């Protein structure tokens, strides 16, 4: 069966919607893109004078910035003295879950670059210590931004899309959806669930083995949303998966931004 980008991202959205949202406490501001479309930024900065290192954290296609995984990663990093800037795509701010990314992700790259630019201007942010991360669609965009910005310290790709979405075979051990990944030499985290249909574990490990500078690879239980859906302890298992994801991401980001 042929799976295109829109189909794969939509499947990822379905897999994530079982996780309920929690209220956000971040400061809500806007970044303006060169094309004039606003991007919503949720800014969490630790108490104190700073300057603090920062993570710019990209959402999924419909897994927006206020949903639990991104919010809980933010809270964990704030406790470790790292500022976190989450954001929502311009299409999501305009049309919610009915909005769609550009086929080539060019507008989403522009969105994230605008957020990065605003982040580096924020008071109490150390503009020389910035990392990026993204979930699903966000991993695609975060990688493209990271690849072209040599000043970024590290990148965390959460639930990367590592199936071949252009052929019927679905065989892809090189993460071609993340161009030039093999040439990376900076700190990189690849993190996925062991039942993620959009990134089977064997593909993830195969891709990681090709990266010249190495990568930290973390596999936890669960699907594309880190949910375990079978067994009498499914809800508890899902929560334990989330805790592991949050801790692994925070450990990696905090260590690379020291």
C-alpha positions in Angstrom: 0.0 0.0 0.0 1.3 3.4 -0.9 1.6 5.9 2.0 2.1 9.5 1.2 3.1 12.3 3.6 -0.4 13.5 4.3 -1.7 10.0 5.0 1.2 9.1 7.3 0.8 12.4 9.3 -2.9 11.9 9.5 -2.3 8.4 10.9 0.1 9.9 13.5 -2.6 12.4 14.5 -5.1 9.6 15.1 -2.6 7.7 17.2 -2.1 10.7 19.4 -5.6 11.9 20.1 -6.2 9.4 22.8 -4.0 11.5 25.1 -6.0 14.2 26.9 -4.8 17.8 27.0 -3.7 19.7 30.1 -3.8 23.4 30.8 -0.8 25.4 29.7 0.9 28.0 31.9 3.3 29.4 29.4 3.3 33.1 28.2 1.5 33.3 24.9 3.1 35.6 22.3 3.3 35.7 18.5 6.1 35.5 15.9 5.5 36.9 12.5 6.8 35.0 9.5 8.2 36.8 6.3 5.0 35.9 4.5 2.9 37.7 7.2 1.3 34.6 8.9 1.5 34.7 12.7 2.9 31.8 14.7 1.8 31.2 18.3 4.7 30.8 20.8 4.3 29.5 24.3 7.3 30.7 26.3 8.4 29.0 29.5 11.5 30.5 31.2 12.9 29.5 34.6 12.8 31.9 37.5 16.0 33.9 37.9 18.1 36.4 36.0 19.4 34.0 33.4 20.6 33.9 30.7 19.1 30.4 30.2 19.7 27.9 27.4 16.6 27.2 25.4 14.8 24.5 23.5 12.5 25.3 20.6 10.0 22.5 20.5 7.9 21.9 17.4 4.5 20.1 17.5 3.1 17.4 15.2 0.6 18.0 12.4 -2.3 18.1 14.8 -0.5 17.3 18.1 -0.5 20.9 19.1 1.8 22.6 21.6 -0.6 22.5 24.6 -0.9 18.7 24.6 0.6 16.6 27.4 3.9 15.3 25.9 5.1 18.8 24.9 3.9 20.5 28.0 5.4 17.9 30.3 8.8 18.0 28.5 8.7 21.8 29.0 8.0 21.5 32.7 10.8 18.9 33.1 13.3 21.1 31.4 12.2 24.3 33.3 13.0 22.4 36.5 16.5 21.8 35.1 17.1 25.4 34.2 16.3 25.2 30.5 13.8 27.6 28.9 11.4 26.0 26.5 9.6 27.7 23.6 6.7 25.6 22.2 4.8 26.9 19.2 1.9 26.1 16.9 2.1 26.1 13.1 0.6 29.1 11.4 -2.0 26.8 9.6 -3.0 25.4 13.0 -3.5 28.9 14.5 -5.7 29.8 11.5 -7.7 26.7 11.0 -7.0 24.3 13.9 -7.0 20.6 13.0 -8.5 21.4 9.6 -5.3 23.1 8.6 -2.7 21.4 6.5 1.1 21.8 6.1 2.7 22.6 2.8 3.5 19.6 0.7 7.2 20.5 0.8 7.0 21.8 4.4 8.5 25.2 3.3 6.0 27.2 5.2 6.5 25.1 8.3 10.3 25.6 8.1 9.6 29.3 7.8 7.4 29.1 10.9 10.1 27.5 13.0 12.8 29.8 11.7 10.6 32.8 12.8 10.2 31.2 16.2 14.0 30.7 16.5 14.6 34.3 15.6 12.2 35.6 18.2 13.6 33.1 20.8 17.1 34.5 20.4 15.7 38.0 21.1 14.0 37.1 24.3 15.3 38.6 27.6 17.0 36.0 29.8 17.7 33.6 26.9 21.3 32.7 26.0 21.1 32.9 22.2 24.3 30.9 21.9 22.8 27.8 23.6 19.8 26.8 21.7 18.5 23.4 20.7 15.6 22.2 18.6 13.2 19.3 18.9 10.0 18.1 17.2 7.4 15.4 17.2 6.4 13.6 14.0 5.8 16.4 11.5 7.8 18.5 13.9 10.8 16.1 13.6 10.8 16.7 9.9 10.9 20.4 10.2 13.2 20.5 13.2 15.7 18.5 11.3 15.6 20.8 8.2 16.1 23.8 10.4 18.9 22.1 12.4 20.7 21.0 9.2 20.9 24.6 7.9 21.7 26.3 11.2 25.2 25.4 12.4 24.8 27.4 15.6 22.2 25.1 17.0 23.7 22.8 19.7 21.6 19.7 19.3 18.3 18.2 17.9 15.8 15.7 19.3 13.7 13.9 16.8 10.7 12.5 18.6 8.7 9.8 16.7 10.5 10.5 13.4 8.8 9.4 10.2 11.2 6.7 8.9 9.0 4.7 6.6 9.4 5.2 2.9 6.3 7.3 2.1 7.0 7.5 -1.7 6.9 3.8 -2.6 4.8 0.7 -2.0 7.6 -1.2 -0.3 7.7 0.8 3.0 11.3 -0.2 3.3 13.5 2.7 4.4 16.5 2.2 6.7 18.1 5.6 5.9 15.5 8.0 7.2 15.3 9.7 3.8 12.5 11.9 5.1 15.2 13.6 7.1 17.7 14.6 4.2 21.4 14.2 4.8 20.9 12.7 8.3 23.9 10.4 7.8 26.2 13.4 7.5 25.3 14.8 10.9 28.1 15.2 13.5 26.3 17.2 16.2 24.4 15.7 19.2 21.2 14.0 17.9 18.5 12.1 19.7 16.2 9.6 17.8 13.3 8.5 20.0 10.3 6.3 19.1 7.9 3.7 20.5 8.4 0.1 19.9 5.0 -0.3 18.2 5.2 2.9 16.1 3.8 2.0 12.7 5.4 5.1 11.2 8.9 4.2 12.4 9.4 0.5 12.9 12.3 -0.2 15.3 14.4 -2.0 12.7 14.2 1.0 10.4 15.2 3.4 13.3 18.2 1.3 14.2 19.2 0.9 10.6 19.1 4.6 10.1 21.0 5.4 13.2 23.8 3.1 12.1 24.4 5.2 9.0 24.9 8.5 10.9 28.6 9.5 10.7 28.7 11.3 14.0 26.5 8.8 15.9 23.2 9.4 17.6 21.5 8.6 20.8 18.7 6.2 20.1 15.9 5.6 22.6 13.1 3.1 22.2 10.3 3.0 24.7 7.0 1.1 24.7 4.0 2.3 22.8 2.8 3.5 19.4 3.2 6.9 17.7 1.7 8.6 20.7 3.6 6.3 23.1 0.3 4.6 24.1 0.0 1.0 25.0 -3.5 -0.1 24.0 -3.7 -3.7 25.0 -3.6 -5.5 28.4 -5.2 -4.8 31.7 -2.5 -2.3 32.7 -2.6 -0.4 29.4 -3.2 3.0 31.0 -0.4 2.6 33.5 1.9 1.3 30.8 1.1 4.3 28.6 1.9 6.7 31.5 5.2 4.9 32.2 6.1 5.2 28.5 5.4 9.0 28.6 7.6 9.3 31.8 10.5 7.6 30.0 10.1 9.8 26.9 10.0 13.0 29.0 13.1 12.0 31.0 15.1 10.8 28.1 14.4 14.0 26.1 15.1 16.2 29.1 18.3 14.4 29.9 19.6 14.7 26.4 18.7 18.4 25.9 20.0 19.5 29.3 23.3 17.7 28.8 23.8 19.2 25.3 23.0 22.8 26.4 25.4 22.9 29.4 
